[in-house]
């Protein structure tokens, strides 16, 4: 608070009146008066400086180290105005938000009674009323005249303190103190203090932004360089320094420096997201690089380089969009010899890098097994890219697998590029057209075209393919690509149908119930022996997925914690067979039991897909509406 110069004799009279009679004169500043009254209530001595709380020598060293970044800055500010401090017999204190003195400049505060104030706490409860305590309490700059201070020994000098705040939070206090200076230029003093306050606050804000920026650049898999006009490095993040290998200039490390568009940026021309090769003596980096001119007053003063490994970029994108495995091998349960042999083989082949073909009937758990193999492999940290194969138009398949270029000539990565370093899972691979299968096999073996000179970009991808039917038979009949078949048969794994794992039905059913309870935050439910007997007697043409549909239906349609036999609607149930043609709810129940799969529903009800679609139309469902119904009912 900027105040006019006051008559110190009158201020001294007000002080004496309060100390002798406890009476506050109306002319005393209200904030000062409030502080005096609090000090009196605390019985603080006012004639001489009391013993002040002080940090230990070790604590002072740690304290100064903690605030070293701001001390360096304030040192610089003080150096610019040191002459003014000497001429006007001023001292300056830098104080933290807890009231401890970090550093004193020029003559120490209270120098006649305190040998060294660094590390001392100068709050109201320590030294009584002062400009420091007023500025701290009211969060405004405050000029205090000597006779207003609580300690009588300090009345020969004046003081002015200002809070240093960032985002409304007190960070520091800056305090100026004068000693026996009657002609002190208060306007200049306040101007200097407020200028330093503003400068320090802006510096702290800039530091905060800079620290966040550094955190980002260190966490992101990107190399960052900031170069001046002489192409000297002004800043490089951790990844950038690692690539430099101790060199001081980019030109000293990268053999093709002349072809990296840095000088182009220094001439004012930016380069956005361009594929650039960075070549060193020992290795080559394939990057997506952006180089931007940095302008000051519309003049290019420096250049900013952001370069990210294409492989890292694809991995980052893949993880950000959820391309990672959701299941481990041990999220699959069973106790039969057939299942344990499958789980053991999966664990063993996961450690190799062979391509894998998973063969089994629909609903046997091929997708979950593929996720588990990826997670158990050395590629677990890289993406798992899942492609649901189909016999679609060639152009659409090529765009999905190989990527495309948009109207701005910007490339869009296909599934193969996203899978780099990781696993590509081709679900229902038998649906791919033969010609496209041949092309896909060629690219997987020889790489993607990388230029007009016929160069190829090698792919580091493991392929796991899943097939509901006999892929060899399809290849022999010319219905599936022979090249793609031979590529994925490094390791063939047959997943047994549920009818060959009857003893696992109880384990699977209980596991599904536990998953349902946890997923929907509902009380646990269990099956009666009669209900379990019904499940084990069923042939389960739709396998585990069909079992899951039946269990989930019973879970949601059973009010208590026990699922009885009558709560279960099995596929092929006579009541179900008779009612679905006439009752929409029975049809929906059968659809749920099939796990939402039209082909499996046709198998369960023993009708053609054509007939099924006729009933879907009759009940005004259709695949999309049926899916919405399933979602609405918590499936």
C-alpha distance (Angstrom), angle and dihedral (degrees) to the residues before:
residue distance angle dihedral
X1 . . .
X2 3.81 . .
X3 3.81 110.1 .
X4 3.77 134.3 -175.9
X5 3.78 119.3 -110.7
X6 3.82 110.7 -84.2
X7 3.82 132.1 -150.2
X8 3.79 103.4 -101.8
X9 3.80 94.4 -157.8
X10 3.80 90.0 59.2
X11 3.81 91.2 44.7
X12 3.81 89.3 51.8
X13 3.82 89.5 51.6
X14 3.80 90.8 52.1
X15 3.80 89.6 49.7
X16 3.82 93.5 49.9
X17 3.79 91.5 46.5
X18 3.78 90.7 54.9
X19 3.81 94.5 44.5
X20 3.82 93.2 48.4
X21 3.82 101.9 36.1
X22 3.79 104.7 14.3
X23 3.79 89.8 -122.6
X24 3.82 120.0 139.5
X25 3.79 113.6 -144.9
X26 3.85 113.3 -134.1
X27 3.81 89.0 -124.1
X28 3.81 92.5 64.1
X29 3.80 111.6 103.1
X30 3.83 106.7 -101.3
X31 3.83 93.9 -127.1
X32 3.81 90.2 51.6
X33 3.81 91.1 46.7
X34 3.81 91.8 51.5
X35 3.79 90.5 50.2
X36 3.82 92.8 48.5
X37 3.79 90.2 53.0
X38 3.79 92.2 50.3
X39 3.81 91.3 48.6
X40 3.83 90.4 49.9
X41 3.81 89.6 50.6
X42 3.83 89.1 52.1
X43 3.85 90.3 50.0
X44 3.79 90.8 -127.3
X45 3.85 113.2 177.6
X46 3.79 110.8 -113.9
X47 3.79 107.2 -176.0
X48 3.78 99.2 68.3
X49 3.77 135.5 11.4
X50 3.82 111.5 -80.2
X51 3.79 124.5 -138.3
X52 3.79 103.8 -75.3
X53 3.80 127.0 -146.9
X54 3.81 108.5 -107.0
X55 3.80 135.8 -177.2
X56 3.79 119.0 -115.5
X57 3.78 119.8 -103.9
X58 3.81 90.6 -100.8
X59 3.78 91.8 47.4
X60 3.81 91.1 49.8
X61 3.82 90.6 53.1
X62 3.80 91.2 49.6
X63 3.81 90.8 44.3
X64 3.79 92.7 53.8
X65 3.80 91.2 45.7
X66 3.81 90.6 53.0
X67 3.81 91.2 53.4
X68 3.80 96.7 36.1
X69 3.82 92.8 115.5
X70 3.84 92.7 60.3
X71 3.81 95.1 38.5
X72 3.81 90.1 58.9
X73 3.78 90.5 52.9
X74 3.84 95.0 46.1
X75 3.81 88.8 47.1
X76 3.79 87.7 59.7
X77 3.80 93.1 48.4
X78 3.79 91.1 49.0
X79 3.80 92.1 50.3
X80 3.82 89.8 57.4
X81 3.85 92.0 54.3
X82 3.80 101.6 29.4
X83 3.79 92.7 114.5
X84 3.81 91.3 58.5
X85 3.79 91.1 51.2
X86 3.82 90.9 52.6
X87 3.81 95.2 45.6
X88 3.80 94.2 50.1
X89 3.80 96.3 38.0
X90 3.83 92.0 -118.2
X91 3.75 131.2 159.6
X92 3.81 127.4 -163.5
X93 3.80 132.1 -151.3
X94 3.80 129.3 -161.3
X95 3.82 108.9 -154.2
X96 3.81 130.3 -176.6
X97 3.80 125.3 -128.8
X98 3.81 91.1 -93.4
X99 3.79 92.8 56.7
X100 3.83 99.1 -103.6
X101 3.79 117.8 138.5
X102 3.80 110.0 -119.2
X103 3.79 97.4 -177.7
X104 3.81 140.1 -11.7
X105 3.80 123.8 -145.4
X106 3.84 128.0 -154.7
X107 3.79 110.9 -15.3
X108 3.82 113.4 8.4
X109 3.76 119.5 -112.4
X110 3.83 112.3 -98.3
X111 3.81 85.6 7.3
X112 3.79 93.3 165.7
X113 3.79 93.0 60.6
X114 3.80 104.1 25.2
X115 3.76 122.9 55.1
X116 3.82 96.7 -160.9
X117 3.79 124.2 4.9
X118 3.84 97.9 -176.1
X119 3.81 108.9 118.9
X120 3.82 93.5 18.4
X121 3.79 123.0 125.4
X122 3.81 113.0 -125.7
X123 3.78 102.9 -174.2
X124 3.78 125.0 136.6
X125 3.81 92.3 -94.9
X126 3.82 88.7 54.8
X127 3.82 106.8 41.6
X128 3.78 101.6 7.4
X129 3.80 124.0 -132.3
X130 3.81 113.4 7.9
X131 3.77 138.1 144.9
X132 3.81 86.5 -103.9
X133 3.80 94.0 60.0
X134 3.83 92.9 43.3
X135 3.82 93.3 48.9
X136 3.80 90.6 46.7
X137 3.81 94.6 48.1
X138 3.82 97.7 45.0
X139 3.82 97.8 30.1
X140 3.83 94.3 -131.4
X141 3.83 133.8 105.5
X142 3.82 109.8 -92.4
X143 3.80 132.2 -165.7
X144 3.81 113.2 -153.2
X145 3.80 126.2 -171.5
X146 3.79 120.1 -139.1
X147 3.84 99.9 -105.4
X148 3.80 90.3 53.8
X149 3.82 92.3 64.1
X150 3.78 117.7 99.1
X151 3.82 96.2 -130.9
X152 3.83 109.4 72.7
X153 3.82 91.7 -152.6
X154 3.82 88.4 65.2
X155 3.82 95.9 55.4
X156 3.81 94.3 98.2
X157 3.82 91.8 71.2
X158 3.78 138.5 51.1
X159 3.80 127.3 -136.7
X160 3.77 138.4 -160.0
X161 3.79 123.9 -168.8
X162 3.80 133.5 -174.8
X163 3.83 130.0 -165.9
X164 3.81 116.4 -126.2
X165 3.82 107.0 -142.7
X166 3.79 135.2 179.6
X167 3.80 119.7 -169.6
X168 3.80 88.7 -8.7
X169 3.80 93.3 -57.1
X170 3.81 122.1 119.7
X171 3.80 110.3 -118.4
X172 3.83 104.7 162.1
X173 3.81 143.7 -9.6
X174 3.79 123.1 -132.5
X175 3.81 114.7 -157.9
X176 3.83 130.9 -171.4
X177 3.81 118.9 -162.4
X178 3.82 130.2 -171.9
X179 3.81 128.2 -160.5
X180 3.85 121.6 -146.6
X181 3.80 94.7 -30.2
X182 3.82 110.7 146.4
X183 3.80 96.5 174.3
X184 3.81 95.3 49.0
X185 3.86 110.2 154.6
X186 3.80 97.0 -127.5
X187 3.81 94.3 -177.0
X188 3.79 91.8 56.1
X189 3.79 91.3 43.1
X190 3.80 92.2 53.6
X191 3.78 91.9 43.2
X192 3.80 91.3 54.0
X193 3.80 92.5 45.9
X194 3.82 94.2 49.2
X195 3.80 91.4 45.7
X196 3.80 91.0 52.8
X197 3.82 90.5 45.2
X198 3.81 91.1 53.6
X199 3.80 92.3 45.5
X200 3.80 94.0 49.8
X201 3.81 92.8 47.0
X202 3.80 91.8 51.0
X203 3.80 89.9 46.9
X204 3.81 90.8 52.8
X205 3.80 91.5 48.6
X206 3.80 90.2 50.0
X207 3.81 90.7 48.4
X208 3.79 90.1 52.0
X209 3.80 92.0 52.4
X210 3.79 90.7 44.0
X211 3.82 92.7 51.2
X212 3.81 90.9 50.3
X213 3.80 89.9 48.2
X214 3.80 91.3 50.5
X215 3.81 90.7 49.0
X216 3.78 89.6 52.8
X217 3.79 95.0 47.2
X218 3.80 91.9 47.3
X219 3.81 94.5 48.0
X220 3.81 97.8 44.0
X221 3.82 116.2 77.6
X222 3.79 92.0 -118.1
X223 3.81 133.9 116.2
X224 3.82 112.2 -131.6
X225 3.81 126.2 -164.8
X226 3.80 128.6 174.9
X227 3.80 111.5 -164.4
X228 3.81 129.9 -171.1
X229 3.79 124.1 -138.9
X230 3.78 89.9 -85.2
X231 3.83 88.4 56.4
X232 3.79 90.9 -113.1
X233 3.80 116.7 145.4
X234 3.80 112.1 -106.6
X235 3.81 93.1 174.4
X236 3.79 138.1 1.4
X237 3.80 127.2 177.6
X238 3.81 124.4 -134.1
X239 3.80 95.4 -86.8
X240 3.80 90.7 47.5
X241 3.80 92.9 50.7
X242 3.80 90.7 48.3
X243 3.78 90.8 56.3
X244 3.81 91.4 47.7
X245 3.80 90.7 60.2
X246 3.80 92.9 -152.6
X247 3.81 96.3 -45.2
X248 3.80 117.0 134.4
X249 3.81 99.0 -146.0
X250 3.79 132.8 41.2
X251 3.80 90.1 -130.9
X252 3.83 89.5 60.4
X253 3.81 92.4 56.5
X254 3.78 108.7 33.0
X255 3.79 115.5 64.4
X256 3.81 93.6 -158.3
X257 3.82 94.8 46.9
X258 3.82 91.2 131.7
X259 3.80 89.6 63.4
X260 3.81 95.6 50.7
X261 3.85 106.1 95.1
X262 3.83 96.6 -122.0
X263 3.79 96.8 116.1
X264 3.78 87.7 46.3
X265 3.83 88.3 59.3
X266 3.82 91.7 46.3
X267 3.80 85.6 56.6
X268 3.80 89.1 55.3
X269 3.82 100.5 -98.8
X270 3.83 115.7 122.0
X271 3.80 125.4 -148.0
X272 3.79 116.4 -150.1
X273 3.81 126.1 -158.1
X274 3.80 96.8 -30.9
X275 3.79 122.9 166.7
X276 3.81 104.9 -116.6
X277 3.79 132.6 172.9
X278 3.84 116.0 -137.5
X279 3.83 108.2 -158.8
X280 3.81 123.3 -161.9
X281 3.79 130.6 173.7
X282 3.81 91.0 -97.4
X283 3.79 107.2 30.2
X284 3.78 148.0 3.0
X285 3.82 127.2 -121.9
X286 3.81 120.1 -151.9
X287 3.82 103.6 -155.0
X288 3.77 145.5 169.1
X289 3.81 100.7 -130.8
X290 3.80 133.5 -168.2
X291 3.81 120.3 -171.4
X292 3.81 117.9 -172.7
X293 3.81 131.5 -173.3
X294 3.81 113.5 -125.0
X295 3.79 111.5 -144.1
X296 3.80 130.7 -159.5
X297 3.82 115.2 -171.1
X298 3.81 87.5 -11.0
X299 3.81 91.8 -57.0
X300 3.81 120.9 114.7
X301 3.80 106.8 -117.6
X302 3.79 102.2 163.7
X303 3.81 145.5 -9.8
X304 3.81 132.8 -116.9
X305 3.81 118.7 -146.9
X306 3.82 121.8 -162.6
X307 3.79 114.0 -179.1
X308 3.79 127.8 172.2
X309 3.77 130.0 -175.5
X310 3.80 109.4 -110.7
X311 3.77 89.2 -135.3
X312 3.83 92.1 51.6
X313 3.80 90.3 45.3
X314 3.77 92.3 54.6
X315 3.78 91.9 46.6
X316 3.81 91.2 49.8
X317 3.81 92.2 48.7
X318 3.76 91.4 46.2
X319 3.80 93.5 52.8
X320 3.81 92.7 42.5
X321 3.79 90.1 55.3
X322 3.78 94.3 46.5
X323 3.81 99.7 -100.4
X324 3.77 95.3 151.2
X325 3.77 134.9 105.0
X326 3.80 116.6 -83.9
X327 3.80 97.5 -169.2
X328 3.77 136.7 50.0
X329 3.79 124.8 -149.6
X330 3.79 87.6 -104.5
X331 3.80 93.6 56.7
X332 3.81 83.4 74.6
X333 3.81 111.4 82.3
X334 3.77 135.8 -159.9
X335 3.80 142.9 120.3
X336 3.79 105.0 -152.0
X337 3.79 121.1 109.4
X338 3.82 90.0 -116.7
X339 3.80 92.9 56.0
X340 3.82 95.8 42.7
X341 3.82 90.4 50.0
X342 3.82 89.5 51.7
X343 3.81 92.7 48.1
X344 3.81 91.9 48.2
X345 3.82 92.3 49.0
X346 3.80 91.1 48.0
X347 3.80 90.6 52.6
X348 3.80 90.4 49.8
X349 3.81 97.9 46.9
X350 3.82 91.6 43.7
X351 3.81 88.2 69.2
X352 3.80 92.0 55.9
X353 3.79 122.5 68.4
X354 3.80 97.6 -129.1
X355 3.78 121.7 133.3
X356 3.79 111.0 -110.4
X357 3.80 136.4 -146.5
X358 3.80 116.5 -156.1
X359 3.80 113.3 -161.3
X360 3.76 124.3 -173.6
X361 3.77 145.0 116.7
X362 3.81 119.5 -75.8
X363 3.80 112.7 -76.0
X364 3.81 97.6 21.8
X365 3.84 93.2 119.7
X366 3.80 103.1 -99.1
X367 3.81 93.7 146.0
X368 3.81 93.1 50.0
X369 3.82 89.3 48.1
X370 3.82 90.7 51.6
X371 3.82 90.2 52.0
X372 3.81 90.1 49.3
X373 3.80 93.6 49.8
X374 3.81 91.4 50.4
X375 3.81 91.8 49.1
X376 3.80 92.0 49.4
X377 3.81 93.0 48.7
X378 3.79 131.8 86.9
X379 3.82 86.3 -105.7
X380 3.81 94.0 64.3
X381 3.83 93.5 112.9
X382 3.82 91.1 53.0
X383 3.82 125.9 73.9
X384 3.78 126.7 -71.7
X385 3.81 104.9 -150.0
X386 3.81 114.9 -164.1
X387 3.81 120.2 -158.8
X388 3.79 120.3 -172.2
X389 3.79 98.9 -149.9
X390 3.78 122.6 -139.0
X391 3.79 140.5 169.4
X392 3.81 92.7 -108.3
X393 3.82 133.4 147.5
X394 3.79 112.9 -57.6
X395 3.83 92.9 -123.7
X396 3.81 92.2 55.2
X397 3.79 92.7 47.5
X398 3.81 91.7 49.5
X399 3.80 91.5 50.3
X400 3.82 92.6 48.0
X401 3.80 94.7 49.0
X402 3.81 104.0 29.3
X403 3.83 102.5 28.3
X404 3.79 130.4 -128.2
X405 3.81 143.8 -119.9
X406 3.82 119.3 -113.9
X407 3.79 128.7 -142.4
X408 3.83 91.6 -84.8
X409 3.81 90.0 55.6
X410 3.81 89.7 -108.7
X411 3.82 113.8 144.4
X412 3.80 120.7 -125.6
X413 3.79 114.5 -152.0
X414 3.79 118.3 -119.5
X415 3.79 126.4 -145.2
X416 3.81 91.8 -89.6
X417 3.80 93.4 57.4
X418 3.81 91.6 44.3
X419 3.81 89.2 53.3
X420 3.82 94.0 54.1
X421 3.79 109.5 135.8
X422 3.79 90.6 7.9
X423 3.79 142.0 63.0
X424 3.81 131.5 -62.5
X425 3.82 111.7 -154.3
X426 3.81 113.2 -160.6
X427 3.80 105.6 -163.6
X428 3.84 116.5 -162.2
X429 3.79 87.7 5.0
X430 3.81 91.4 173.9
X431 3.83 88.8 75.9
X432 3.81 93.8 68.4
X433 3.83 114.2 107.8
X434 3.81 113.8 -108.3
X435 3.82 95.6 -119.5
X436 3.78 92.7 49.5
X437 3.80 90.7 45.7
X438 3.82 88.9 56.2
X439 3.80 91.2 50.7
X440 3.81 92.7 46.1
X441 3.81 91.0 50.8
X442 3.81 90.4 50.5
X443 3.81 92.8 51.6
X444 3.80 92.9 45.5
X445 3.81 90.3 52.3
X446 3.79 101.9 37.3
X447 3.81 105.0 22.7
X448 3.79 138.1 -115.2
X449 3.83 119.7 -55.6
X450 3.83 105.8 -95.5
X451 3.79 104.1 -176.6
X452 3.77 148.5 -12.8
X453 3.82 92.8 -82.1
X454 3.79 92.2 70.3
X455 3.82 94.8 -102.6
X456 3.78 117.5 155.7
X457 3.78 130.0 -145.2
X458 3.80 109.0 -139.3
X459 3.80 117.9 -129.6
X460 3.78 122.9 -137.4
X461 3.81 98.1 -156.6
X462 3.76 135.4 135.4
X463 3.81 113.7 -147.0
X464 3.79 123.7 -146.4
X465 3.81 112.2 -177.4
X466 3.79 125.8 -170.2
X467 3.79 124.7 -158.3
X468 3.81 131.2 -177.1
X469 3.80 92.7 -158.8
X470 3.80 138.4 40.0
X471 3.81 103.6 -67.6
X472 3.81 94.4 -169.9
X473 3.78 91.4 55.7
X474 3.82 90.5 49.5
X475 3.83 90.8 49.7
X476 3.82 91.4 47.7
X477 3.82 90.1 52.8
X478 3.81 91.6 49.1
X479 3.82 91.7 -113.4
X480 3.81 93.4 116.2
X481 3.80 133.3 38.4
X482 3.79 110.1 -87.7
X483 3.84 90.0 -156.5
X484 3.77 93.7 53.9
X485 3.81 91.5 44.3
X486 3.81 91.9 53.6
X487 3.81 90.1 47.7
X488 3.83 95.4 55.6
X489 3.81 99.6 41.8
X490 3.80 96.6 81.7
X491 3.79 85.2 109.9
X492 3.81 124.2 11.4
X493 3.78 120.2 -163.0
X494 3.78 122.6 -172.1
X495 3.80 115.1 -152.8
X496 3.80 109.7 -150.8
X497 3.82 119.2 -129.2
X498 3.79 118.6 -112.4
X499 3.82 92.5 -107.2
X500 3.83 86.7 67.0
X501 3.82 90.5 51.6
X502 3.80 100.8 49.6
X503 3.81 92.8 145.7
X504 3.82 89.1 58.1
X505 3.80 93.9 59.1
X506 3.81 93.4 85.9
X507 3.82 92.3 48.4
X508 3.81 91.4 46.9
X509 3.80 93.8 46.6
X510 3.80 93.0 51.1
X511 3.79 90.7 45.8
X512 3.82 91.4 51.7
X513 3.82 90.5 49.5
X514 3.82 90.9 51.0
X515 3.81 91.0 49.2
X516 3.81 91.1 49.3
X517 3.78 91.9 50.1
X518 3.80 93.0 50.0
X519 3.81 95.4 41.4
X520 3.81 94.9 51.2
X521 3.82 97.4 32.2
X522 3.80 91.5 -122.1
X523 3.82 131.4 140.8
X524 3.78 116.1 -84.1
X525 3.81 118.7 -96.0
X526 3.79 131.4 -160.8
X527 3.80 137.5 -161.1
X528 3.79 124.0 -117.4
X529 3.83 117.7 -126.5
X530 3.83 88.9 -106.6
X531 3.82 90.8 53.6
X532 3.82 91.0 48.7
X533 3.81 90.2 49.2
X534 3.84 89.4 54.7
X535 3.79 90.6 52.3
X536 3.80 94.7 49.1
X537 3.81 91.7 48.9
X538 3.83 92.1 57.2
X539 3.84 119.6 94.9
X540 3.85 93.4 -143.1
X541 3.81 102.5 -148.9
X542 3.82 87.8 -176.7
X543 3.84 91.1 51.1
X544 3.84 122.5 -155.8
X545 3.80 94.2 -14.0
X546 3.78 90.0 54.7
X547 3.81 91.1 46.8
X548 3.79 88.9 51.1
X549 3.80 91.1 52.3
X550 3.79 91.8 52.1
X551 3.83 93.2 45.9
X552 3.80 92.2 47.6
X553 3.81 91.2 50.0
X554 3.81 90.7 51.4
X555 3.81 91.0 45.5
X556 3.81 93.4 55.7
X557 3.82 96.0 39.6
X558 3.80 96.9 49.0
X559 3.81 113.3 85.5
X560 3.80 98.0 -166.3
X561 3.79 132.2 53.2
X562 3.81 94.8 -98.9
X563 3.80 122.9 75.6
X564 3.79 109.9 -150.8
X565 3.79 126.8 -161.0
X566 3.82 91.0 -104.0
X567 3.83 89.6 57.8
X568 3.80 90.5 63.5
X569 3.80 123.1 84.6
X570 3.78 108.2 -164.0
X571 3.80 123.7 -157.2
X572 3.79 108.3 -99.8
X573 3.82 90.0 26.7
X574 3.82 106.2 160.2
X575 3.79 92.1 -133.5
X576 3.78 88.8 51.1
X577 3.80 92.5 47.1
X578 3.79 91.7 53.2
X579 3.79 98.5 41.5
X580 3.82 107.2 42.6
X581 3.81 92.9 74.8
X582 3.79 91.0 58.8
X583 3.81 105.9 24.9
X584 3.81 123.5 63.2
X585 3.84 93.9 -158.6
X586 3.80 91.0 54.0
X587 3.80 89.8 49.8
X588 3.83 90.9 51.3
X589 3.82 89.6 48.1
X590 3.80 90.1 53.8
X591 3.80 90.4 47.3
X592 3.82 90.0 53.4
X593 3.78 90.7 48.1
X594 3.81 87.5 56.4
X595 3.78 89.9 55.1
X596 3.81 92.0 -115.4
X597 3.82 93.6 -63.7
X598 3.81 115.6 134.3
X599 3.82 93.8 -156.3
X600 3.80 91.9 51.9
X601 3.78 91.5 46.1
X602 3.79 89.2 54.0
X603 3.83 88.5 52.0
X604 3.81 93.5 47.8
X605 3.80 94.3 49.3
X606 3.79 92.9 37.2
X607 3.80 94.7 -128.9
X608 3.78 135.1 120.3
X609 3.80 122.6 -95.6
X610 3.81 88.0 -115.7
X611 3.81 90.0 59.6
X612 3.79 91.0 46.1
X613 3.80 92.6 53.3
X614 3.81 88.8 50.5
X615 3.80 90.1 57.0
X616 3.80 92.1 43.6
X617 3.79 86.9 57.4
X618 3.80 91.5 44.5
X619 3.81 91.9 55.2
X620 3.82 91.4 41.1
X621 3.79 91.6 -120.8
X622 3.76 114.4 117.4
X623 3.82 119.1 174.5
X624 3.83 95.1 -75.8
X625 3.82 94.3 47.6
X626 3.79 91.0 44.6
X627 3.80 89.1 54.2
X628 3.81 90.5 51.0
X629 3.81 90.2 50.4
X630 3.79 90.0 51.2
X631 3.82 92.2 49.6
X632 3.80 92.4 46.1
X633 3.78 91.3 54.6
X634 3.80 92.4 53.5
X635 3.79 100.8 -99.1
